[in-house]
Amino acid sequence: MPAGTMERVLIIGTGLIGASTGLALRSAGFAGRIDGWDVSSLERTAAAQMGAIDAAAASAEEALAAASKADVIVLAVPVLAIKDWMQRLAPVVGSGQLITDVGSTKLEITELGRSLFSAADTAAFLPGHPMAGKESGGAMLAEARLFNGAMWLFTPSTSESSPMEKEWRDWVGFFGARTLDMDAARHDELCAWVSHLPQMLSTALAALLEDKFGDAPEIGAIGARALRETTRLGASPYSMWRDVAMTNTGPIADTLFALEQRLAHVRENLRTPELRDEFALANRFRQRR
Amino acid sequence: MPAGTMERVLIIGTGLIGASTGLALRSAGFAGRIDGWDVSSLERTAAAQMGAIDAAAASAEEALAAASKADVIVLAVPVLAIKDWMQRLAPVVGSGQLITDVGSTKLEITELGRSLFSAADTAAFLPGHPMAGKESGGAMLAEARLFNGAMWLFTPSTSESSPMEKEWRDWVGFFGARTLDMDAARHDELCAWVSHLPQMLSTALAALLEDKFGDAPEIGAIGARALRETTRLGASPYSMWRDVAMTNTGPIADTLFALEQRLAHVRENLRTPELRDEFALANRFRQRR
């Protein structure tokens, strides 16, 4: 474990990612105090019972009070709620402290962080995004090993690192995650392609099939692995994706438009050699993975 | 095992499905003779070595000679090749014999079967489609249990069954497959939705990403399960899908067009409550499965 000065951590949002972060800290040997807060009393109670946090704040105000004493504050709520918390935290935190987040989109958060936390007397802000998750959320699914082998991206707006930021990066490494720094806008564009587009596509396909077939038994009878795989993400809840769509609208729209055009190209070439070229490109993409 | 009169089976096309059919027959207790033919000498030799067939014909002409003596002829080649074989077989087979196929599209095959095999002195024809397969083809991947628990669809054009057809249906049941009869046009429309659309979609997405990112390392670094699942079918070979696209063009084009429109709807509503409705529909579709 890192030999550092981090003694108190506050986790805002003790769902799957937040509670897993607490468990991963303990598993990596963190011996300090972990406070937690979640708007859902079920989530914060579950996180406390499983040992992901030592104590749950009883209210958002109590969480703000804990924030003033924390070395590191981890924001593990949806993206728009992360931005709200950044605004609320700014007046009560200061130099020497670190705020970091795990939000799925990074440009808006990174820009807000630069405007709120760039002065000498403010806390440091490190925008982060662990590429880990499950089909469903919630503290009950949390695991200390969730980040083991996963990629944990950072999109810092400055090249300087505060000591507490360096220490947090060490802890993330001790979780078993690999880390990579990238530009926030580039992050959002890439995530639109590899994560948000597959999600919207799967949702659109499942919604289309639901509209067309409803509870007709035939789809269940003859649909096989191809259908299951391409619609699996259709189970993802809107609550997790609303903020992603709101804060990465342009890049997601670009990828959707590109796919619409590509599907039209396939449709217009079902009987021409262009279809062979399309399969060859797709084969090459898969051979690289 | 069925107590019947089927003593000789000929399998045309000893790849994954054809060789698995031979193995499944043996595993279910079939004690008669199984001949096989494949244009690829590697495939037919492999099928013979693994016991899926007793002997491989040395040429297409020899296979035609074997056909004249077979009780059941299983056509396990791509759809256009199935149609070719139906034409070649018509003059050499006759009443009492059964031709059945395993092609992925059924309307063209069923209509050709009706025109070739409806008279009193012709062989019977039973169009079939086992919903089983693997990512790759070939005899080397064949398994006796491939059809166990799978759906084996039939699209007969008449409601009458010849004795040999009834016996073949019994064998399919002994393979562990469930069977369902449906109209050929309906089959092709449903398969367009649950199989061909997911394939074309996955191919288009993988081809688009290959065009856009090529060998850029970032996609590999941050792409996770969502990307892997939605592009997995992109590895499917054109050789398997060309005939499907050629013989089910209209229904596939309809599904692609519907999905294009649905993606545009999602794209135009990334920031409106319509997106919530889309997720709700998709959630409902998944809850049924």
Interface residues (C-beta under 8 A of the other chain):
Chain A: M131 M151 L153 L180 M182 L190 C191 W193 V194 S195 L197 P198 Q199 M200 L201 S202 T203 A204 L205 A206 A207 L208 L209 E210 D211 K212 F213 D215 E218 I219 G220 A221 I222 G223 A224 A226 L227 R228 E229 T230 T231 R232 L233 G234 A235 S236 P237 Y238 W241 R242 A245 M246 T249 I252 A253 L256 F257 A258 L259 E260 R262 L263 A264 H265 V266 R267 L270 R271 L275 R276 E278 F279 A280 L281 A282 N283 R284 F285 R286 Q287 R288 R289
Chain B: M131 M151 L153 L180 M182 L190 C191 W193 V194 S195 L197 P198 Q199 M200 L201 S202 T203 A204 L205 A206 A207 L208 L209 E210 D211 K212 F213 D215 E218 I219 G220 A221 I222 G223 A224 A226 L227 R228 E229 T230 T231 R232 L233 G234 A235 S236 P237 Y238 W241 R242 A245 M246 T249 I252 A253 L256 F257 A258 L259 E260 R262 L263 A264 H265 V266 R267 L270 R271 L275 R276 E278 F279 A280 L281 A282 N283 R284 F285 R286 Q287 R288 R289
